Amino acid sequence: MPPDIDVDVQAVRRLETAAKQVATSLAALEAQIVSAGDVPSDAFGHLPFASDLLRAKYAEQVTGGRELFGAAHAAFGRVGAALGDTVEAYERNERDLDAGFKAIQSVLPG
């Protein structure tokens, strides 16, 4: 017979909360990166070619950072949701087991 699995549902719930908090923090960082990308057109000077090159590289870094933090935000959001679904499944399973045992007890002679 396989061993019983004992799950600390509250620990999983704490992990869910932590993952959602990380997702929120990453979303805030993503917004800050987008904000940092909003610079005046003359922020990189007025040198032919060099200023345009710097501006383009900066925009590339901002875009990459936004995509990176956006992906991390989405990933931690999915992790948090999956942990929440896991907790709900464990809790539902426990309720169903309890209901099943109570139903069996109710038909057994006393």
N, CA, C and O atoms as CSV, one atom per row, in Angstrom:
chain,resi,resn,atom,element,x,y,z
A,1,MET,N,N,0.851,-1.176,0.000
A,1,MET,CA,C,0.000,0.000,0.000
A,1,MET,C,C,0.897,1.239,0.000
A,1,MET,O,O,1.844,1.317,0.782
A,2,PRO,N,N,0.602,2.214,-0.878
A,2,PRO,CA,C,1.426,3.425,-0.919
A,2,PRO,C,C,1.268,4.228,0.368
A,2,PRO,O,O,0.215,4.186,1.003
A,3,PRO,N,N,2.306,4.955,0.750
A,3,PRO,CA,C,2.215,5.751,1.984
A,3,PRO,C,C,1.231,6.903,1.825
A,3,PRO,O,O,1.012,7.428,0.734
A,4,ASP,N,N,0.650,7.270,2.959
A,4,ASP,CA,C,-0.243,8.432,2.959
A,4,ASP,C,C,0.566,9.683,2.656
A,4,ASP,O,O,1.739,9.793,3.011
A,5,ILE,N,N,-0.080,10.599,2.005
A,5,ILE,CA,C,0.552,11.882,1.709
A,5,ILE,C,C,-0.030,12.907,2.666
A,5,ILE,O,O,-1.241,13.125,2.701
A,6,ASP,N,N,0.834,13.525,3.432
A,6,ASP,CA,C,0.389,14.539,4.380
A,6,ASP,C,C,0.810,15.903,3.837
A,6,ASP,O,O,1.999,16.190,3.699
A,7,VAL,N,N,-0.169,16.726,3.538
A,7,VAL,CA,C,0.093,18.034,2.945
A,7,VAL,C,C,-0.218,19.122,3.972
A,7,VAL,O,O,-1.286,19.137,4.584
A,8,ASP,N,N,0.728,20.017,4.141
A,8,ASP,CA,C,0.504,21.180,4.998
A,8,ASP,C,C,-0.161,22.252,4.141
A,8,ASP,O,O,0.508,23.052,3.486
A,9,VAL,N,N,-1.467,22.248,4.160
A,9,VAL,CA,C,-2.249,23.140,3.288
A,9,VAL,C,C,-1.942,24.604,3.596
A,9,VAL,O,O,-1.898,25.435,2.689
A,10,GLN,N,N,-1.732,24.918,4.866
A,10,GLN,CA,C,-1.431,26.310,5.220
A,10,GLN,C,C,-0.077,26.745,4.657
A,10,GLN,O,O,0.092,27.903,4.276
A,11,ALA,N,N,0.879,25.831,4.603
A,11,ALA,CA,C,2.179,26.157,4.005
A,11,ALA,C,C,2.022,26.422,2.506
A,11,ALA,O,O,2.646,27.334,1.965
A,12,VAL,N,N,1.196,25.629,1.847
A,12,VAL,CA,C,0.943,25.861,0.419
A,12,VAL,C,C,0.245,27.198,0.238
A,12,VAL,O,O,0.541,27.933,-0.704
A,13,ARG,N,N,-0.675,27.514,1.128
A,13,ARG,CA,C,-1.378,28.808,1.076
A,13,ARG,C,C,-0.384,29.967,1.255
A,13,ARG,O,O,-0.491,30.995,0.587
A,14,ARG,N,N,0.599,29.784,2.179
A,14,ARG,CA,C,1.615,30.827,2.368
A,14,ARG,C,C,2.472,30.981,1.105
A,14,ARG,O,O,2.840,32.096,0.734
A,15,LEU,N,N,2.782,29.872,0.456
A,15,LEU,CA,C,3.531,29.954,-0.806
A,15,LEU,C,C,2.722,30.686,-1.875
A,15,LEU,O,O,3.266,31.475,-2.648
A,16,GLU,N,N,1.433,30.418,-1.909
A,16,GLU,CA,C,0.552,31.123,-2.854
A,16,GLU,C,C,0.606,32.624,-2.613
A,16,GLU,O,O,0.755,33.404,-3.554
A,17,THR,N,N,0.486,33.024,-1.363
A,17,THR,CA,C,0.530,34.445,-1.011
A,17,THR,C,C,1.867,35.054,-1.404
A,17,THR,O,O,1.918,36.150,-1.962
A,18,ALA,N,N,2.951,34.341,-1.112
A,18,ALA,CA,C,4.285,34.848,-1.456
A,18,ALA,C,C,4.437,35.000,-2.966
A,18,ALA,O,O,4.972,36.006,-3.434
A,19,ALA,N,N,3.976,34.022,-3.728
A,19,ALA,CA,C,4.086,34.092,-5.192
A,19,ALA,C,C,3.292,35.278,-5.734
A,19,ALA,O,O,3.749,35.973,-6.642
A,20,LYS,N,N,2.118,35.506,-5.183
A,20,LYS,CA,C,1.297,36.637,-5.633
A,20,LYS,C,C,1.949,37.967,-5.262
A,20,LYS,O,O,1.862,38.933,-6.020
A,21,GLN,N,N,2.600,38.022,-4.103
A,21,GLN,CA,C,3.306,39.247,-3.711
A,21,GLN,C,C,4.490,39.515,-4.632
A,21,GLN,O,O,4.745,40.661,-5.003
A,22,VAL,N,N,5.209,38.465,-4.998
A,22,VAL,CA,C,6.328,38.617,-5.940
A,22,VAL,C,C,5.799,39.096,-7.285
A,22,VAL,O,O,6.401,39.968,-7.912
A,23,ALA,N,N,4.680,38.534,-7.732
A,23,ALA,CA,C,4.086,38.959,-9.006
A,23,ALA,C,C,3.738,40.439,-8.973
A,23,ALA,O,O,3.974,41.158,-9.944
A,24,THR,N,N,3.181,40.892,-7.864
A,24,THR,CA,C,2.827,42.306,-7.720
A,24,THR,C,C,4.073,43.189,-7.751
A,24,THR,O,O,4.084,44.243,-8.387
A,25,SER,N,N,5.115,42.748,-7.059
A,25,SER,CA,C,6.372,43.507,-7.046
A,25,SER,C,C,6.988,43.576,-8.437
A,25,SER,O,O,7.496,44.620,-8.848
A,26,LEU,N,N,6.941,42.467,-9.154
A,26,LEU,CA,C,7.496,42.453,-10.504
A,26,LEU,C,C,6.696,43.356,-11.443
A,26,LEU,O,O,7.267,43.995,-12.327
A,27,ALA,N,N,5.396,43.409,-11.255
A,27,ALA,CA,C,4.573,44.309,-12.072
A,27,ALA,C,C,4.960,45.760,-11.810
A,27,ALA,O,O,5.010,46.572,-12.734
A,28,ALA,N,N,5.233,46.084,-10.549
A,28,ALA,CA,C,5.647,47.449,-10.214
A,28,ALA,C,C,6.997,47.771,-10.846
A,28,ALA,O,O,7.199,48.877,-11.349
A,29,LEU,N,N,7.922,46.814,-10.825
A,29,LEU,CA,C,9.224,47.029,-11.469
A,29,LEU,C,C,9.070,47.188,-12.976
A,29,LEU,O,O,9.744,48.014,-13.592
A,30,GLU,N,N,8.193,46.405,-13.559
A,30,GLU,CA,C,7.941,46.529,-15.000
A,30,GLU,C,C,7.449,47.941,-15.323
A,30,GLU,O,O,7.884,48.545,-16.303
A,31,ALA,N,N,6.547,48.458,-14.502
A,31,ALA,CA,C,6.029,49.812,-14.727
A,31,ALA,C,C,7.138,50.855,-14.581
A,31,ALA,O,O,7.167,51.841,-15.317
A,32,GLN,N,N,8.042,50.637,-13.637
A,32,GLN,CA,C,9.155,51.578,-13.462
A,32,GLN,C,C,10.094,51.543,-14.663
A,32,GLN,O,O,10.611,52.579,-15.080
A,33,ILE,N,N,10.311,50.367,-15.212
A,33,ILE,CA,C,11.165,50.262,-16.397
A,33,ILE,C,C,10.534,50.982,-17.577
A,33,ILE,O,O,11.217,51.688,-18.319
A,34,VAL,N,N,9.241,50.804,-17.747
A,34,VAL,CA,C,8.538,51.506,-18.828
A,34,VAL,C,C,8.658,53.015,-18.623
A,34,VAL,O,O,8.886,53.769,-19.568
A,35,SER,N,N,8.499,53.435,-17.379
A,35,SER,CA,C,8.626,54.858,-17.064
A,35,SER,C,C,10.039,55.366,-17.348
A,35,SER,O,O,10.214,56.480,-17.841
A,36,ALA,N,N,11.040,54.551,-17.036
A,36,ALA,CA,C,12.430,54.944,-17.285
A,36,ALA,C,C,12.715,55.059,-18.776
A,36,ALA,O,O,13.654,55.749,-19.175
A,37,GLY,N,N,11.930,54.402,-19.588
A,37,GLY,CA,C,12.124,54.479,-21.030
A,37,GLY,C,C,11.605,55.764,-21.639
A,37,GLY,O,O,11.889,56.074,-22.796
A,38,ASP,N,N,10.854,56.500,-20.865
A,38,ASP,CA,C,10.285,57.757,-21.359
A,38,ASP,C,C,11.261,58.898,-21.069
A,38,ASP,O,O,11.150,59.588,-20.055
A,39,VAL,N,N,12.208,59.079,-21.971
A,39,VAL,CA,C,13.219,60.132,-21.804
A,39,VAL,C,C,13.079,61.148,-22.932
A,39,VAL,O,O,12.603,60.814,-24.017
A,40,PRO,N,N,13.489,62.377,-22.680
A,40,PRO,CA,C,13.418,63.399,-23.736
A,40,PRO,C,C,14.293,63.003,-24.938
A,40,PRO,O,O,15.290,62.298,-24.783
A,41,SER,N,N,13.918,63.454,-26.096
A,41,SER,CA,C,14.646,63.081,-27.314
A,41,SER,C,C,16.092,63.560,-27.297
A,41,SER,O,O,16.939,62.963,-27.961
A,42,ASP,N,N,16.395,64.621,-26.557
A,42,ASP,CA,C,17.771,65.124,-26.519
A,42,ASP,C,C,18.585,64.556,-25.348
A,42,ASP,O,O,19.686,65.031,-25.071
A,43,ALA,N,N,18.048,63.547,-24.667
A,43,ALA,CA,C,18.732,62.984,-23.498
A,43,ALA,C,C,20.064,62.348,-23.858
A,43,ALA,O,O,20.934,62.203,-22.999
A,44,PHE,N,N,20.231,61.972,-25.101
A,44,PHE,CA,C,21.474,61.321,-25.523
A,44,PHE,C,C,22.350,62.247,-26.367
A,44,PHE,O,O,23.228,61.794,-27.101
A,45,GLY,N,N,22.101,63.516,-26.252
A,45,GLY,CA,C,22.926,64.502,-26.945
A,45,GLY,C,C,22.514,64.700,-28.391
A,45,GLY,O,O,21.459,64.244,-28.833
A,46,HIS,N,N,23.386,65.400,-29.117
A,46,HIS,CA,C,23.077,65.755,-30.505
A,46,HIS,C,C,24.198,65.353,-31.452
A,46,HIS,O,O,24.399,65.998,-32.481
A,47,LEU,N,N,24.910,64.323,-31.125
A,47,LEU,CA,C,25.983,63.874,-32.014
A,47,LEU,C,C,25.395,63.009,-33.122
A,47,LEU,O,O,24.658,62.063,-32.843
A,48,PRO,N,N,25.709,63.319,-34.360
A,48,PRO,CA,C,25.201,62.494,-35.463
A,48,PRO,C,C,25.620,61.042,-35.265
A,48,PRO,O,O,26.740,60.758,-34.842
A,49,PHE,N,N,24.740,60.166,-35.564
A,49,PHE,CA,C,24.917,58.730,-35.484
A,49,PHE,C,C,25.065,58.239,-34.039
A,49,PHE,O,O,24.328,57.344,-33.627
A,50,ALA,N,N,25.987,58.796,-33.269
A,50,ALA,CA,C,26.244,58.313,-31.901
A,50,ALA,C,C,25.014,58.488,-31.009
A,50,ALA,O,O,24.661,57.581,-30.255
A,51,SER,N,N,24.367,59.637,-31.092
A,51,SER,CA,C,23.184,59.878,-30.263
A,51,SER,C,C,22.055,58.924,-30.654
A,51,SER,O,O,21.364,58.379,-29.793
A,52,ASP,N,N,21.880,58.734,-31.943
A,52,ASP,CA,C,20.836,57.808,-32.402
A,52,ASP,C,C,21.141,56.377,-31.967
A,52,ASP,O,O,20.242,55.630,-31.581
A,53,LEU,N,N,22.413,56.007,-32.034
A,53,LEU,CA,C,22.820,54.670,-31.621
A,53,LEU,C,C,22.558,54.472,-30.129
A,53,LEU,O,O,22.020,53.440,-29.727
A,54,LEU,N,N,22.929,55.436,-29.319
A,54,LEU,CA,C,22.686,55.347,-27.875
A,54,LEU,C,C,21.193,55.281,-27.565
A,54,LEU,O,O,20.763,54.486,-26.729
A,55,ARG,N,N,20.415,56.105,-28.230
A,55,ARG,CA,C,18.965,56.127,-28.034
A,55,ARG,C,C,18.364,54.766,-28.392
A,55,ARG,O,O,17.516,54.248,-27.666
A,56,ALA,N,N,18.802,54.195,-29.505
A,56,ALA,CA,C,18.284,52.895,-29.947
A,56,ALA,C,C,18.675,51.780,-28.973
A,56,ALA,O,O,17.856,50.918,-28.652
A,57,LYS,N,N,19.914,51.799,-28.508
A,57,LYS,CA,C,20.359,50.775,-27.552
A,57,LYS,C,C,19.621,50.906,-26.222
A,57,LYS,O,O,19.272,49.907,-25.594
A,58,TYR,N,N,19.391,52.132,-25.806
A,58,TYR,CA,C,18.644,52.344,-24.562
A,58,TYR,C,C,17.219,51.818,-24.712
A,58,TYR,O,O,16.705,51.130,-23.830
A,59,ALA,N,N,16.593,52.145,-25.830
A,59,ALA,CA,C,15.227,51.665,-26.085
A,59,ALA,C,C,15.197,50.134,-26.126
A,59,ALA,O,O,14.246,49.513,-25.652
A,60,GLU,N,N,16.231,49.540,-26.690
A,60,GLU,CA,C,16.324,48.084,-26.754
A,60,GLU,C,C,16.401,47.486,-25.341
A,60,GLU,O,O,15.752,46.481,-25.051
A,61,GLN,N,N,17.193,48.108,-24.477
A,61,GLN,CA,C,17.323,47.635,-23.103
A,61,GLN,C,C,16.014,47.806,-22.330
A,61,GLN,O,O,15.626,46.928,-21.560
A,62,VAL,N,N,15.346,48.924,-22.534
A,62,VAL,CA,C,14.071,49.158,-21.861
A,62,VAL,C,C,13.052,48.125,-22.317
A,62,VAL,O,O,12.327,47.561,-21.498
A,63,THR,N,N,12.997,47.878,-23.611
A,63,THR,CA,C,12.057,46.888,-24.145
A,63,THR,C,C,12.371,45.501,-23.591
A,63,THR,O,O,11.471,44.771,-23.178
A,64,GLY,N,N,13.654,45.146,-23.587
A,64,GLY,CA,C,14.050,43.845,-23.045
A,64,GLY,C,C,13.717,43.711,-21.572
A,64,GLY,O,O,13.238,42.663,-21.137
A,65,GLY,N,N,13.961,44.749,-20.805
A,65,GLY,CA,C,13.632,44.726,-19.381
A,65,GLY,C,C,12.141,44.617,-19.146
A,65,GLY,O,O,11.688,43.872,-18.277
A,66,ARG,N,N,11.380,45.371,-19.932
A,66,ARG,CA,C,9.918,45.303,-19.805
A,66,ARG,C,C,9.425,43.891,-20.114
A,66,ARG,O,O,8.584,43.351,-19.395
A,67,GLU,N,N,9.948,43.299,-21.177
A,67,GLU,CA,C,9.535,41.942,-21.543
A,67,GLU,C,C,9.943,40.934,-20.473
A,67,GLU,O,O,9.172,40.037,-20.132
A,68,LEU,N,N,11.148,41.084,-19.950
A,68,LEU,CA,C,11.639,40.172,-18.923
A,68,LEU,C,C,10.794,40.255,-17.655
A,68,LEU,O,O,10.348,39.232,-17.134
A,69,PHE,N,N,10.577,41.465,-17.163
A,69,PHE,CA,C,9.796,41.608,-15.942
A,69,PHE,C,C,8.321,41.266,-16.184
A,69,PHE,O,O,7.642,40.765,-15.288
A,70,GLY,N,N,7.839,41.535,-17.381
A,70,GLY,CA,C,6.466,41.147,-17.720
A,70,GLY,C,C,6.296,39.631,-17.712
A,70,GLY,O,O,5.302,39.110,-17.207
A,71,ALA,N,N,7.275,38.934,-18.277
A,71,ALA,CA,C,7.222,37.473,-18.291
A,71,ALA,C,C,7.333,36.902,-16.878
A,71,ALA,O,O,6.633,35.950,-16.532
A,72,ALA,N,N,8.210,37.483,-16.066
A,72,ALA,CA,C,8.362,37.019,-14.684
A,72,ALA,C,C,7.082,37.281,-13.891
A,72,ALA,O,O,6.652,36.443,-13.098
A,73,HIS,N,N,6.481,38.443,-14.110
A,73,HIS,CA,C,5.219,38.775,-13.444
A,73,HIS,C,C,4.154,37.748,-13.805
A,73,HIS,O,O,3.449,37.239,-12.934
A,74,ALA,N,N,4.043,37.448,-15.094
A,74,ALA,CA,C,3.041,36.468,-15.545
A,74,ALA,C,C,3.331,35.082,-14.961
A,74,ALA,O,O,2.412,34.382,-14.535
A,75,ALA,N,N,4.605,34.688,-14.941
A,75,ALA,CA,C,4.968,33.367,-14.423
A,75,ALA,C,C,4.625,33.237,-12.939
A,75,ALA,O,O,4.049,32.232,-12.522
A,76,PHE,N,N,4.973,34.243,-12.144
A,76,PHE,CA,C,4.652,34.171,-10.722
A,76,PHE,C,C,3.148,34.256,-10.489
A,76,PHE,O,O,2.631,33.681,-9.531
A,77,GLY,N,N,2.449,34.968,-11.362
A,77,GLY,CA,C,0.989,34.988,-11.274
A,77,GLY,C,C,0.405,33.605,-11.517
A,77,GLY,O,O,-0.513,33.179,-10.817
A,78,ARG,N,N,0.947,32.902,-12.522
A,78,ARG,CA,C,0.485,31.536,-12.801
A,78,ARG,C,C,0.827,30.592,-11.646
A,78,ARG,O,O,0.021,29.736,-11.283
A,79,VAL,N,N,2.018,30.748,-11.072
A,79,VAL,CA,C,2.414,29.909,-9.934
A,79,VAL,C,C,1.456,30.147,-8.762
A,79,VAL,O,O,0.983,29.196,-8.140
A,80,GLY,N,N,1.177,31.406,-8.469
A,80,GLY,CA,C,0.253,31.729,-7.377
A,80,GLY,C,C,-1.128,31.135,-7.620
A,80,GLY,O,O,-1.741,30.578,-6.709
A,81,ALA,N,N,-1.613,31.255,-8.846
A,81,ALA,CA,C,-2.933,30.702,-9.172
A,81,ALA,C,C,-2.929,29.178,-9.056
A,81,ALA,O,O,-3.887,28.594,-8.549
A,82,ALA,N,N,-1.866,28.537,-9.518
A,82,ALA,CA,C,-1.781,27.077,-9.436
A,82,ALA,C,C,-1.726,26.615,-7.981
A,82,ALA,O,O,-2.353,25.618,-7.621
A,83,LEU,N,N,-0.984,27.330,-7.153
A,83,LEU,CA,C,-0.937,26.978,-5.726
A,83,LEU,C,C,-2.308,27.163,-5.080
A,83,LEU,O,O,-2.720,26.353,-4.249
A,84,GLY,N,N,-3.010,28.223,-5.459
A,84,GLY,CA,C,-4.365,28.436,-4.944
A,84,GLY,C,C,-5.304,27.318,-5.364
A,84,GLY,O,O,-6.112,26.845,-4.565
A,85,ASP,N,N,-5.197,26.893,-6.624
A,85,ASP,CA,C,-6.014,25.777,-7.108
A,85,ASP,C,C,-5.677,24.489,-6.361
A,85,ASP,O,O,-6.558,23.682,-6.064
A,86,THR,N,N,-4.389,24.307,-6.061
A,86,THR,CA,C,-3.954,23.120,-5.330
A,86,THR,C,C,-4.552,23.089,-3.933
A,86,THR,O,O,-5.043,22.053,-3.484
A,87,VAL,N,N,-4.511,24.222,-3.249
A,87,VAL,CA,C,-5.091,24.301,-1.904
A,87,VAL,C,C,-6.585,24.001,-1.958
A,87,VAL,O,O,-7.105,23.241,-1.141
A,88,GLU,N,N,-7.266,24.601,-2.919
A,88,GLU,CA,C,-8.706,24.366,-3.040
A,88,GLU,C,C,-9.007,22.896,-3.310
A,88,GLU,O,O,-9.968,22.349,-2.769
A,89,ALA,N,N,-8.192,22.255,-4.142
A,89,ALA,CA,C,-8.395,20.839,-4.440
A,89,ALA,C,C,-8.190,19.975,-3.196
A,89,ALA,O,O,-8.973,19.062,-2.936
A,90,TYR,N,N,-7.131,20.267,-2.423
A,90,TYR,CA,C,-6.907,19.518,-1.187
A,90,TYR,C,C,-8.053,19.719,-0.209
A,90,TYR,O,O,-8.538,18.760,0.392
A,91,GLU,N,N,-8.486,20.961,-0.049
A,91,GLU,CA,C,-9.575,21.241,0.883
A,91,GLU,C,C,-10.876,20.569,0.433
A,91,GLU,O,O,-11.610,20.021,1.255
A,92,ARG,N,N,-11.161,20.612,-0.870
A,92,ARG,CA,C,-12.367,19.975,-1.407
A,92,ARG,C,C,-12.291,18.451,-1.204
A,92,ARG,O,O,-13.286,17.814,-0.859
A,93,ASN,N,N,-11.105,17.884,-1.422
A,93,ASN,CA,C,-10.914,16.453,-1.234
A,93,ASN,C,C,-11.155,16.063,0.232
A,93,ASN,O,O,-11.797,15.053,0.520
A,94,GLU,N,N,-10.634,16.875,1.141
A,94,GLU,CA,C,-10.848,16.596,2.572
A,94,GLU,C,C,-12.337,16.663,2.927
A,94,GLU,O,O,-12.836,15.818,3.671
A,95,ARG,N,N,-13.048,17.666,2.397
A,95,ARG,CA,C,-14.484,17.773,2.671
A,95,ARG,C,C,-15.229,16.568,2.106
A,95,ARG,O,O,-16.121,16.020,2.754
A,96,ASP,N,N,-14.860,16.161,0.897
A,96,ASP,CA,C,-15.507,15.005,0.274
A,96,ASP,C,C,-15.242,13.731,1.067
A,96,ASP,O,O,-16.145,12.915,1.249
A,97,LEU,N,N,-14.011,13.555,1.538
A,97,LEU,CA,C,-13.692,12.383,2.356
A,97,LEU,C,C,-14.481,12.392,3.660
A,97,LEU,O,O,-15.029,11.369,4.069
A,98,ASP,N,N,-14.537,13.543,4.303
A,98,ASP,CA,C,-15.306,13.644,5.544
A,98,ASP,C,C,-16.775,13.332,5.303
A,98,ASP,O,O,-17.399,12.615,6.086
A,99,ALA,N,N,-17.325,13.866,4.224
A,99,ALA,CA,C,-18.732,13.607,3.898
A,99,ALA,C,C,-18.946,12.125,3.620
A,99,ALA,O,O,-19.961,11.558,4.025
A,100,GLY,N,N,-18.001,11.495,2.934
A,100,GLY,CA,C,-18.109,10.064,2.648
A,100,GLY,C,C,-18.088,9.225,3.918
A,100,GLY,O,O,-18.886,8.300,4.068
A,101,PHE,N,N,-17.172,9.549,4.837
A,101,PHE,CA,C,-17.104,8.824,6.104
A,101,PHE,C,C,-18.376,9.031,6.921
A,101,PHE,O,O,-18.872,8.094,7.547
A,102,LYS,N,N,-18.898,10.238,6.916
A,102,LYS,CA,C,-20.133,10.510,7.669
A,102,LYS,C,C,-21.299,9.751,7.065
A,102,LYS,O,O,-22.162,9.247,7.784
A,103,ALA,N,N,-21.323,9.668,5.728
A,103,ALA,CA,C,-22.405,8.917,5.080
A,103,ALA,C,C,-22.322,7.443,5.436
A,103,ALA,O,O,-23.344,6.805,5.688
A,104,ILE,N,N,-21.121,6.902,5.459
A,104,ILE,CA,C,-20.948,5.491,5.821
A,104,ILE,C,C,-21.358,5.263,7.267
A,104,ILE,O,O,-22.054,4.295,7.573
A,105,GLN,N,N,-20.929,6.152,8.158
A,105,GLN,CA,C,-21.278,6.026,9.577
A,105,GLN,C,C,-22.784,6.117,9.810
A,105,GLN,O,O,-23.321,5.473,10.711
A,106,SER,N,N,-23.451,6.913,9.000
A,106,SER,CA,C,-24.894,7.093,9.217
A,106,SER,C,C,-25.695,5.847,8.873
A,106,SER,O,O,-26.808,5.683,9.372
A,107,VAL,N,N,-25.159,4.961,8.029
A,107,VAL,CA,C,-25.904,3.753,7.669
A,107,VAL,C,C,-25.445,2.528,8.446
A,107,VAL,O,O,-26.071,1.472,8.360
A,108,LEU,N,N,-24.374,2.653,9.190
A,108,LEU,CA,C,-23.919,1.527,10.009
A,108,LEU,C,C,-24.755,1.436,11.274
A,108,LEU,O,O,-25.157,2.446,11.851
A,109,PRO,N,N,-25.005,0.206,11.688
A,109,PRO,CA,C,-25.775,0.071,12.918
A,109,PRO,C,C,-24.976,0.602,14.111
A,109,PRO,O,O,-23.770,0.378,14.216
A,110,GLY,N,N,-25.640,1.278,14.966
A,110,GLY,CA,C,-25.023,1.978,16.069
A,110,GLY,C,C,-24.564,1.174,17.180
A,110,GLY,O,O,-24.030,1.710,18.151
